[in-house]
Amino acid sequence: MSRWPLLLFLWCGLSIRVAADPLSPPAADEDAMNESQTDEPLEDSGIIPRSSGLAVSTQTLTPIAAFQPKAPYDQALDELEQAKALWAKGEAEAASDVGLQAYDDLCTIHGGRGKRNRKKRAKLSAERYQAASVYLDASLAYIRSYIKDKPMAPPLLQEARARMEDLRDVARDYPDLNNKLTHAIKQLLNGK
């Protein structure tokens, strides 16, 4: 006998049940959730189990206060500080990601024109450089740690070099960072 009629029958029964009351869980599932709640940690322990059966509200959320987004410059500075803190902790991958986000955000901000804005432009340029150097240093450290304990096979070297070349988009604007990246690629190819 074919299974298709049975599957069609089950699917139709489920869709009729969902159409009748789409928000209430099936009765068999409620019993299973009640049994599983006694075996798993309670909500008071700080971790809510996935099968806890939390009800999802269908009502709209009313904010207490209006959300005030930060100015783009302030947001970029916060990201830069986060990247520096992550890099200081030794979390290379996270510092790389946040550093790139800070660099991108700082590049979207314009310092203005004229003599009056010269200091603003110089400060913004220095902050972009800081974000670029955190991004480059953290990315290189992450790539080195990625290939550290692996055998130096040609596919691994090609992947590492490709990842390093991806950093060139940021490093090309700064001669010292570009030289650092070129030196790191040469070290990789020489096997050091």
C-alpha positions in Angstrom: 0.0 0.0 0.0 1.2 3.5 -0.8 2.0 5.9 2.0 0.8 9.0 0.1 -2.9 8.6 1.1 -1.9 8.2 4.7 0.3 11.3 4.6 -2.4 13.3 2.8 -4.9 12.3 5.4 -2.5 13.4 8.3 -1.7 16.6 6.6 -5.4 17.5 6.0 -6.2 16.6 9.7 -3.4 18.9 10.9 -4.4 21.8 8.6 -8.0 21.5 9.8 -6.9 21.6 13.4 -4.6 24.6 12.8 -7.4 26.4 11.0 -9.7 25.9 13.9 -7.4 27.5 16.5 -4.0 28.5 15.1 -2.7 29.9 18.4 -3.4 27.1 20.8 -0.9 24.2 20.8 -2.2 20.7 20.3 -3.3 18.8 23.4 -0.8 16.0 23.0 2.0 18.7 22.9 0.8 20.3 26.1 1.2 17.0 28.0 4.7 16.5 26.5 5.6 20.1 27.5 4.4 19.6 31.1 6.4 16.4 31.4 9.6 18.0 30.0 9.3 21.0 32.3 9.7 18.9 35.4 12.9 17.3 34.0 14.6 20.5 32.9 15.7 23.5 34.9 13.2 26.1 35.9 12.9 29.6 34.7 14.3 30.9 38.0 17.7 29.3 37.3 18.4 31.9 34.6 18.2 29.7 31.6 14.8 29.1 30.0 14.6 25.6 28.4 13.6 25.6 24.7 10.7 23.3 25.3 9.3 25.5 28.1 6.2 26.3 26.1 6.4 30.1 26.5 3.3 31.7 25.0 4.0 34.2 22.3 1.9 37.4 22.6 -0.1 38.5 19.6 -0.7 41.9 21.0 1.3 44.9 19.8 4.1 46.1 22.0 3.8 49.6 23.3 7.2 51.3 23.9 7.5 53.1 27.2 9.8 55.8 25.7 10.7 56.6 22.1 13.9 55.0 20.9 16.6 57.5 20.4 19.3 56.2 18.0 22.8 57.4 18.5 24.3 59.8 16.1 26.4 57.9 13.5 29.6 59.4 14.7 29.0 58.4 18.3 27.9 54.9 17.2 31.2 54.5 15.2 33.2 55.7 18.2 31.5 53.2 20.4 32.2 50.4 18.0 35.9 51.5 17.9 36.1 51.3 21.6 34.5 47.9 21.6 37.0 46.7 19.0 39.9 48.0 21.1 38.5 46.3 24.2 38.0 43.0 22.4 41.5 43.1 20.9 43.0 43.8 24.4 41.2 40.7 25.7 42.7 38.7 22.9 39.4 38.0 21.1 40.8 38.4 17.6 37.8 37.3 15.5 35.3 39.5 17.4 37.7 42.5 17.4 38.2 42.1 13.6 34.5 42.1 13.0 33.8 45.1 15.2 36.8 46.9 13.9 35.7 46.6 10.3 32.2 47.8 11.3 33.8 50.8 13.0 36.0 51.6 10.0 33.1 51.3 7.6 31.0 53.6 9.8 33.8 56.2 10.2 34.3 56.2 6.4 30.7 57.2 5.9 31.1 60.3 8.0 32.4 63.5 6.4 34.6 66.0 8.2 33.3 69.0 6.3 35.2 71.6 4.3 37.1 74.7 4.9 39.7 75.8 7.5 37.3 75.6 10.4 36.8 71.9 9.9 40.5 71.0 9.5 40.8 69.7 13.1 37.6 67.7 12.7 39.0 66.0 9.5 42.3 65.3 11.2 40.6 63.7 14.2 38.3 61.7 12.0 41.3 60.5 9.9 43.1 59.4 13.0 40.0 57.5 14.3 39.7 55.8 10.9 43.4 54.8 11.1 42.8 53.4 14.6 39.9 51.3 13.4 41.8 50.1 10.3 44.8 49.1 12.4 42.7 47.2 15.0 40.9 45.4 12.1 44.1 44.5 10.3 46.0 43.3 13.4 43.1 41.3 14.8 42.4 39.7 11.4 46.0 38.8 10.9 46.1 37.3 14.4 43.0 35.3 13.7 44.3 34.0 10.4 47.6 32.9 12.0 45.7 31.1 14.8 43.5 29.4 12.2 46.4 27.9 10.3 48.7 27.4 13.3 48.2 23.8 14.1 47.2 22.6 10.6 49.5 21.0 8.1 50.7 23.5 5.5 49.0 22.1 2.5 48.6 24.2 -0.7 44.8 24.6 -0.3 45.2 25.9 3.2 47.9 28.3 2.1 45.7 29.5 -0.7 42.8 30.1 1.6 45.0 32.0 4.1 46.5 34.1 1.4 43.1 34.9 0.0 41.8 36.0 3.4 44.9 38.2 3.9 44.4 39.7 0.4 40.8 40.6 1.5 42.4 42.9 4.1 44.0 44.9 1.3 40.9 46.9 0.8 41.4 48.6 4.1 45.2 48.5 4.3 45.7 50.2 0.9 44.9 53.6 2.2 47.6 53.4 4.8 51.2 52.7 3.7 52.4 51.3 7.0 49.4 48.9 7.3 49.9 47.9 3.6 53.6 47.1 4.3 52.5 45.1 7.4 50.1 43.1 5.3 52.6 42.5 2.6 55.1 41.3 5.2 52.6 39.0 6.7 51.8 37.5 3.3 55.5 36.9 2.6 55.9 35.2 6.0 53.0 33.0 5.2 54.4 32.0 1.8 57.9 31.4 3.3 56.4 29.1 6.0 57.4 31.2 9.0 
